[in-house]
Amino acid sequence: MKRIIAWLGVLLLSFGTIAQADSITGDVIVTLGENLTPAQKEQVLQQMDVPADVTTITVSNAEEHKYLGNYIPKAQIGSKAISSSKITMKEKGYGINVQTNNISWVSKEMYMNALSTAGVKDADVFVTAPFEVSGTAGLTGLIKAYETSTGEKIPEDQKQVANEEMVTTAKLGDQIGQEKATELIQGIKEEIAKQNPQTIQDIQIIINNVSNELNIQLTQDQIDQLAALFDRMKDLNINWDQVTNQLDKAKERWNEFKNSEEGQGILQSIIDFFRSIFDWIAGLFK
């Protein structure tokens, strides 16, 4: 978990001010943790299914500390950069699609939320590690890869707030559940895009309204933390329409997949798998 947190922070760090990109649809960039052993590098490259001549970027532990050090303890970030990532540029309007492997703390939806805040758009994203890690450091590599591929530079304060969002959401997920935490953050973003709040009090009202609609009970401390986070976002040059558009595209893609013949088949196979386990357990007591 410690290494993942560091990795996601570094990922957000690398994303800059949105400009016209020079990337080409289908471009692939890979980031590798600096402290991977040769065998581990080979392992993650195989997981990514990339050619031997793919463009690679190294992510250091120092970068992880630079972008996560304000939000989690140094000991939690750790002393080695392990997490790795692949980003594939897609056509305009595609949205952000995230898949993970060996990531235990940061969910796919948390990555999508943080990447959209940083300004990343229209990309397939894959975050992985040779063994289970928390996933926070993955964001650092992804943003670094995005900047390299597009030629865009993300402002430092926008990278920082994206990292903060990722960590805040993951911690909130420990308290109310990952799915609820992610849904809450997405809902708040959508309302901020619609309402354009001007004060922290306006943001608190949005947080209360969205949490009530989702039947999520927050403590006053949780409300204050979220309000402070979104107040910092409010003062940045974030394109909220683009943020919500990227998230909407991701939702559309998931709905299309789960309703497709392929998606139905995969979901049914998962259901059948768990049913077989339950039947086996029940058989032990007959």
C-alpha positions in Angstrom: 0.0 0.0 0.0 2.8 2.4 0.8 4.4 2.1 -2.5 1.1 2.5 -4.4 0.3 5.7 -2.6 3.7 7.1 -3.6 3.3 6.0 -7.2 -0.1 7.7 -7.7 1.2 11.0 -6.4 4.1 11.0 -8.8 1.7 10.2 -11.7 -0.4 13.3 -11.0 2.8 15.4 -10.6 3.8 15.0 -14.2 0.6 16.5 -15.8 0.7 20.2 -16.9 -1.4 23.0 -18.4 -3.7 21.8 -21.1 -2.4 22.8 -24.5 -2.8 21.4 -28.0 -1.2 18.0 -27.9 1.2 16.5 -30.5 0.3 12.9 -29.5 -1.0 10.4 -32.1 -3.9 8.1 -31.4 -2.4 4.7 -30.5 0.8 6.2 -29.0 2.0 4.1 -26.1 4.3 5.2 -23.2 5.4 3.0 -20.3 6.7 4.1 -16.9 8.8 1.8 -14.8 9.6 2.1 -11.1 13.3 2.9 -10.7 13.9 0.1 -8.2 12.4 -2.8 -10.1 14.8 -5.7 -10.6 15.6 -6.9 -14.1 13.2 -9.8 -13.6 10.5 -7.6 -12.2 10.8 -5.2 -15.2 10.4 -8.2 -17.6 7.4 -9.3 -15.6 5.5 -6.0 -15.7 6.3 -5.5 -19.4 4.8 -8.8 -20.1 1.7 -7.8 -18.1 1.5 -4.7 -20.2 1.8 -6.7 -23.4 4.1 -4.1 -25.1 6.8 -4.6 -27.7 10.5 -4.6 -26.7 11.1 -1.2 -28.3 8.2 0.6 -26.5 9.1 4.1 -25.1 9.8 3.8 -21.4 10.2 6.5 -18.7 11.7 5.9 -15.2 9.9 7.1 -12.1 12.0 7.6 -9.0 11.2 7.4 -5.3 12.2 11.0 -5.0 9.5 12.0 -7.4 7.0 10.0 -5.4 8.0 11.8 -2.2 7.8 15.2 -4.0 4.1 14.7 -4.9 2.8 12.6 -2.0 4.9 13.9 0.9 2.3 16.6 1.8 -0.5 14.0 2.1 0.8 10.8 3.6 3.8 10.0 6.0 7.2 9.4 4.4 7.3 6.0 5.9 4.1 5.1 4.1 5.5 6.2 0.8 8.5 4.0 1.3 12.0 4.1 -0.1 11.6 2.2 -3.4 9.8 3.1 -6.6 8.1 -0.1 -7.8 4.7 0.7 -9.4 4.6 0.9 -13.2 2.1 2.0 -15.8 1.1 2.1 -19.4 -0.8 4.9 -21.1 -2.2 4.6 -24.6 -3.5 7.7 -26.3 -7.0 7.5 -27.8 -9.2 9.6 -30.1 -10.8 12.8 -29.0 -13.9 12.1 -27.0 -12.9 8.6 -25.9 -12.6 9.5 -22.2 -10.4 7.8 -19.6 -10.4 4.0 -19.2 -8.4 2.5 -16.3 -7.4 -1.1 -15.6 -5.2 -2.2 -12.7 -3.2 -5.2 -11.5 -1.8 -5.9 -8.0 -3.3 -2.6 -6.8 -5.0 -2.9 -3.5 -5.9 0.5 -2.1 -6.6 2.9 -5.1 -9.5 1.8 -7.2 -9.9 2.2 -11.0 -12.5 4.9 -10.4 -10.2 6.8 -8.0 -7.5 6.9 -10.7 -10.1 8.2 -13.2 -11.2 10.9 -10.9 -7.7 12.1 -10.1 -6.5 11.9 -13.7 -9.5 14.0 -14.8 -8.7 16.6 -12.2 -5.1 16.8 -13.4 -6.4 17.3 -17.0 -5.5 13.9 -18.5 -8.0 13.0 -21.2 -8.8 10.4 -23.9 -6.5 7.5 -22.8 -6.4 3.9 -21.9 -4.5 3.5 -18.6 -3.0 0.4 -17.0 -1.4 0.4 -13.6 0.5 -2.6 -12.4 3.3 -3.9 -10.0 5.1 -7.2 -9.7 3.4 -7.8 -6.3 0.5 -6.2 -4.4 1.0 -2.5 -3.6 -1.4 0.3 -2.6 -1.3 2.1 -5.9 -0.9 5.8 -4.9 2.4 6.1 -6.7 0.9 5.0 -9.9 -0.6 8.4 -10.6 2.8 10.0 -10.8 3.9 7.7 -13.6 0.7 8.1 -15.5 0.9 11.9 -15.5 4.6 11.8 -16.4 3.7 9.5 -19.4 0.9 11.7 -20.5 3.1 14.8 -20.5 5.7 13.0 -22.5 3.3 11.7 -25.0 1.3 14.9 -25.5 3.9 17.6 -25.0 1.6 19.3 -22.5 2.8 20.6 -19.1 0.5 20.4 -16.1 0.8 23.2 -13.5 2.4 22.1 -10.2 -0.5 23.1 -8.1 -2.9 21.1 -10.3 -0.7 18.0 -9.9 -0.6 18.5 -6.1 -4.4 18.9 -5.8 -4.9 15.8 -7.9 -2.6 13.8 -5.6 -4.4 15.2 -2.6 -7.8 14.1 -4.1 -6.5 10.6 -4.7 -5.3 10.2 -1.2 -8.4 11.9 0.3 -10.7 9.6 -1.6 -8.8 6.5 -0.7 -8.8 7.4 3.0 -12.5 8.2 2.8 -13.0 4.8 1.1 -11.5 3.2 4.2 -14.3 4.8 6.2 -17.4 4.6 4.0 -16.4 2.1 1.3 -14.5 2.6 -2.0 -17.6 2.7 -4.2 -19.5 5.2 -2.0 -16.4 7.5 -1.7 -15.8 7.5 -5.5 -19.5 8.1 -6.3 -19.5 11.0 -3.8 -16.4 12.7 -5.3 -17.8 12.3 -8.8 -21.2 13.7 -7.7 -19.5 16.7 -6.1 -17.5 17.4 -9.3 -20.6 17.3 -11.4 -22.4 19.8 -9.2 -19.4 22.1 -9.0 -19.3 22.1 -12.9 -23.0 23.0 -12.9 -23.1 25.6 -10.0 -19.7 27.2 -10.1 -19.6 27.8 -6.3 -17.8 31.0 -5.2 -17.2 30.3 -1.5 -16.2 27.4 0.7 -19.7 27.7 2.3 -21.2 27.1 -1.2 -19.1 24.0 -1.6 -20.2 22.7 1.8 -23.8 23.0 0.7 -23.0 21.0 -2.4 -21.2 18.3 -0.4 -24.2 18.0 2.0 -26.7 17.9 -0.8 -24.8 15.2 -2.8 -24.1 13.1 0.3 -27.8 13.3 1.2 -28.9 12.2 -2.3 -26.5 9.3 -2.2 -27.6 8.4 1.4 -24.0 8.8 2.6 -23.6 10.0 6.2 -20.5 12.2 6.7 -18.9 13.5 9.9 -18.3 17.2 10.2 -14.6 16.5 9.9 -15.1 14.7 6.6 -17.2 17.5 5.3 -14.6 20.1 6.3 -11.8 18.0 4.6 -13.7 17.7 1.4 -14.7 21.4 1.4 -11.1 22.4 1.8 -10.0 20.1 -1.0 -12.6 21.4 -3.5 -12.0 25.0 -2.4 -8.4 24.6 -3.5 -9.6 23.1 -6.7 -11.9 26.0 -7.3 -9.0 28.4 -7.3 -7.2 26.5 -10.1 -7.6 26.8 -13.8 -9.5 23.5 -14.0 -11.8 22.9 -17.0 -14.7 21.4 -15.0 -16.8 20.7 -18.2 -13.9 18.6 -19.5 -13.5 16.8 -16.1 -17.2 15.7 -16.1 -17.1 14.9 -19.8 -14.2 12.5 -19.3 -16.0 10.8 -16.4 -19.2 10.6 -18.4 -17.4 8.9 -21.3 -15.9 6.4 -18.9 -19.4 5.6 -17.5 -20.8 5.2 -21.0 -18.0 2.8 -21.9 -18.6 0.6 -18.9 -22.4 0.5 -19.5 -21.8 -0.4 -23.1 -19.4 -3.2 -22.1 -21.6 -4.7 -19.3 -24.6 -4.7 -21.7 -22.6 -6.2 -24.6 -22.5 -10.0 -25.4 -18.9 -10.1 -24.3 -19.6 -8.2 -21.0 -22.6 -10.4 -20.2 -20.5 -13.5 -20.8 -17.7 -12.3 -18.4 -20.1 -11.2 -15.7 -22.0 -14.5 -15.9 -18.7 -16.4 -15.7 -17.9 -14.5 -12.5 -21.3 -15.3 -11.1 -20.9 -18.9 -12.0 -17.5 -19.0 -10.4 -18.7 -17.7 -7.0 -21.8 -19.9 -7.2 -19.6 -23.0 -7.6 -17.6 -21.9 -4.5 -20.8 -21.5 -2.5 -22.0 -24.8 -3.6 -18.7 -26.4 -2.7 -18.8 -24.9 0.8 -22.4 -25.9 1.3 -21.5 -29.4 0.3 -19.0 -29.6 3.1 -21.8 -29.4 5.6 -24.1 -32.0 4.1 
